[in-house]
């Protein structure tokens, strides 16, 4: 058995950065308050200690300019480095969309494969911490829409470390989105070197009655709901995609062919969210196996409220998921 220990999601990310920087001297990190300016290693402590170990030439504090941070990263990646740039909050991704979408995502194609952009953009998504409308969004579907960018969203400390190492070693741009509420969650992480491949979903819980696809904080709610419904004789199969680009639709389709029902749960607003893309692909590949319409349990189509009571109403709850599942069963038994 691998030598494992319990560490937090944040520490797992820190280890991935430290190990990749030690392995490859072209890897460096860049962002606001991640080094000398931020002794704690940024808002969530992910880069803690890296400046002391690797120096300020490889752990670079930046001005407050998301577009500038990503533009520098694109240039560095295109000229032989492997930058890992950090945006303090994923809500600021729109400020960096020009260099990310029009440069990083396009250069390899526009130069006929002669250029590569091994850039990792780390940031975070999610609500639940009372950070209000401008610091609580989940904008992953914006990125999913852009050809040329890979998109990883780890749900566990194990995946956080393994997927980040894979991202850093990839020769293509990767947007790596963490969840704010998971940074201090804990899990088993091997001591030895490992990676988690992109495009390989994980069946977090096997079941026979309904397939539930969820990630990050919503994955934890789906697993809790699965525990609660077992006592009522309902067995959920819970799938964590791990990456949205590439998307392991084969694992999801195989599950739906077994359970004949699908619920997709994400924290991002429902309108034009990635649940719609997954649902459409399942319709294309497994329509004849569905015994009920696909159901989405997603965030409300509103700006995220600051009030704790209103915020909780805007995010899918365990009760929302249970209600959707029971309505599906009642209507289509």
C-alpha positions, 0 to 999 in steps of 0.5 A: 500500500502507498505510504499515505498521510492526512493533509489539507487540500491547501498543503497538498497544493503547496506540496505539488508546487514545491515538488515541481519547482524542485524537479524542474527549474523552469517552473516559477510562480507569479501572483499578488501577495504570494511571496515576500509580500504575503508571508502566509502564501497568499489568501489561502496559504497555498504558496507559503514558504516557497519564496524562502526555499526558492527565492524571489526570482522564482516566487514573484510578487506582482502588481495588482493587475490580473491582465498583466499577471496572465500576460507575463505568464503567457510570454514566459510560457511561450519562451521556454518557462513553465509559469504557474500564475495565481489570481487571488479570486476567480471572480477576477478572471474576466480581467485576464480573458484577453491574454488567456483566451486570445493568446494562451489558447490560440498560439499553438494553433496559430503557429501550426504546432511550433509554439507551446504555452505550458501555462497554469492559471490557478484561482478559486471558485465558490460561495458559502463564506459570506464573500458577497457577489464579487468574490463568490462566483463560479465561472468555470463554464466561461473557460470550458467554452474556449477551445485550447484551454484545459480545465481542472477542478479538484475535489479532494487533497489527493486530486488537488496535488495529483492534478496540479502536477499533471497541469504543470507538466502539460505543454498546453494552458490549463486553468486550475480552479480550487474551491474556497471551502475546501482549502482546509478539508483533509484527506489521504495523500501519498508521500511518493510522487504521483499524478492524476491524469486529465479526462478520467472521472472518479466514481466516488460512490457506486450505486444502482438507482440514479447517477449524480454528477457533482464536483468540489463542494457539491460533491460533498453534498452529493455524497452526504445525500447518498448516505441519507438516502441509503436508509430509504432504499435509494442507491446513488452513483456519485461521479466526480468529473475531476476535469471539465476539459477534457471531460470523461463523458464515457464514464458518465454515460456508462453509469447512466446506462446502468442507472437510467437516471441522471442528476447534475449538480453544480454551484455555478448558476444554472443558466448556461452552466456546464450541467447543460453540456453534460446533459446534452452529451448524455442525450446524444450517447445514451438517450434510449437508456433514460427512464426520466428527463435529466435534472439539474440542481444548480445555483440560482440565476442571481448575484451571490448575496452577502447575507448568510441566509440569502447566500444559503438559498442561492447555493444548492443544498442537500435538501434541494438535491434530495427533493429533486431525486425524490420528485424524479422517482415519484414521477417516473417510477 
